[in-house]
Amino acid sequence: MQCAKCKSTNIEKLAHYWAALPAESPLRVKYAPPHVTESRYLLVLAAVAVGILVMVSGEALLGLAVAVGGLVWGAVMFQMVASSLAGYAAWNSLQICLACTKQF
């Protein structure tokens, strides 16, 4: 494999290059992996369960609002986690030319 920019064959996976950098290197920040959003699906399930309990106890409208809010929160969280994992996967598949630092 060759770099398209400088035709060098000195190519490495970006994740391996980043892991090999010393801790004090300023390049660790430049080439760092993207943040992966933490999933909190247990909190979403708890919100839905509380909404159902409130509905059963007599406050149907409030319980429905809490349960639907929990479901919407879960859908938004799912999208955030999926997009952050896709970004991490894209970063993990990048390669870097060690001669000219072009990423591809």
Phi, psi and omega per residue, in radians:
M1 nan 2.459 -3.135
Q2 -2.169 2.651 3.027
C3 -1.279 2.352 3.141
A4 -1.238 -0.420 -3.084
K5 -1.482 -0.904 -3.028
C6 -2.006 -0.016 3.124
K7 1.141 0.320 3.109
S8 -1.356 2.620 3.061
T9 -1.787 0.150 3.134
N10 -1.514 1.375 -3.026
I11 -2.111 2.485 3.132
E12 -2.493 2.733 3.042
K13 -1.154 2.430 -3.100
L14 -1.082 -0.659 -3.140
A15 -1.095 -0.704 3.121
H16 -1.208 -0.715 3.113
Y17 -1.087 -0.777 -3.136
W18 -1.099 -0.742 -3.114
A19 -1.169 -0.486 -3.108
A20 -1.478 -0.198 -3.137
L21 -1.199 2.510 3.086
P22 -1.170 2.716 -3.057
A23 -1.079 -0.533 -3.095
E24 -1.538 0.007 -3.109
S25 -1.245 2.324 3.082
P26 -1.209 -0.281 3.116
L27 -1.265 -0.315 3.105
R28 -1.093 -0.578 3.105
V29 -1.328 -0.714 -3.096
K30 -1.123 -0.724 -3.062
Y31 -1.799 0.240 -3.081
A32 -1.116 2.623 3.094
P33 -1.210 2.688 3.099
P34 -1.209 2.707 3.130
H35 -1.176 2.355 3.079
V36 -1.765 2.146 -3.116
T37 -1.201 2.332 3.136
E38 -1.419 2.338 3.121
S39 -1.478 2.458 3.126
R40 -2.256 0.996 -3.067
Y41 -1.221 -0.431 3.100
L42 -1.156 -0.627 3.074
L43 -1.168 -0.641 3.093
V44 -1.117 -0.808 3.114
L45 -1.092 -0.649 3.107
A46 -1.144 -0.702 3.118
A47 -1.122 -0.730 3.108
V48 -1.144 -0.725 3.133
A49 -1.126 -0.715 3.094
V50 -1.105 -0.717 3.091
G51 -1.052 -0.730 3.117
I52 -1.168 -0.724 3.108
L53 -1.101 -0.690 3.111
V54 -1.168 -0.665 3.098
M55 -1.102 -0.759 -3.113
V56 -1.179 -0.555 -3.087
S57 -1.355 -0.111 3.046
G58 2.205 -0.374 3.115
E59 -1.638 1.339 -3.009
A60 -1.106 -0.774 -3.072
L61 -1.192 -0.758 3.106
L62 -1.140 -0.759 3.128
G63 -1.099 -0.710 3.103
L64 -1.115 -0.712 3.130
A65 -1.119 -0.736 3.129
V66 -1.164 -0.746 -3.132
A67 -1.145 -0.774 3.124
V68 -1.170 -0.681 3.066
G69 -1.048 -0.714 3.084
G70 -1.110 -0.688 3.112
L71 -1.179 -0.710 3.105
V72 -1.141 -0.753 3.093
W73 -1.020 -0.723 3.115
G74 -1.123 -0.694 3.122
A75 -1.160 -0.729 3.111
V76 -1.136 -0.733 3.138
M77 -1.135 -0.684 3.110
F78 -1.045 -0.777 3.130
Q79 -1.123 -0.720 3.135
M80 -1.108 -0.766 -3.141
V81 -1.159 -0.759 -3.131
A82 -1.104 -0.740 -3.132
S83 -1.224 -0.628 3.116
S84 -1.225 -0.622 3.079
L85 -1.197 -0.619 3.081
A86 -1.157 -0.695 3.082
G87 -1.120 -0.698 3.110
Y88 -1.163 -0.715 3.113
A89 -1.111 -0.676 3.097
A90 -1.137 -0.741 3.099
W91 -1.093 -0.711 -3.087
N92 -1.189 -0.403 -3.137
S93 -1.624 -0.086 3.138
L94 -1.227 2.601 3.018
Q95 -2.104 2.718 -3.107
I96 -2.283 2.408 3.028
C97 -1.462 2.143 -3.096
L98 -1.350 -0.196 3.133
A99 -1.486 -0.803 -3.078
C100 -2.062 0.016 -3.137
T101 1.041 0.445 3.035
K102 -1.333 2.364 3.113
Q103 -1.790 2.443 3.099
F104 -2.652 nan nan
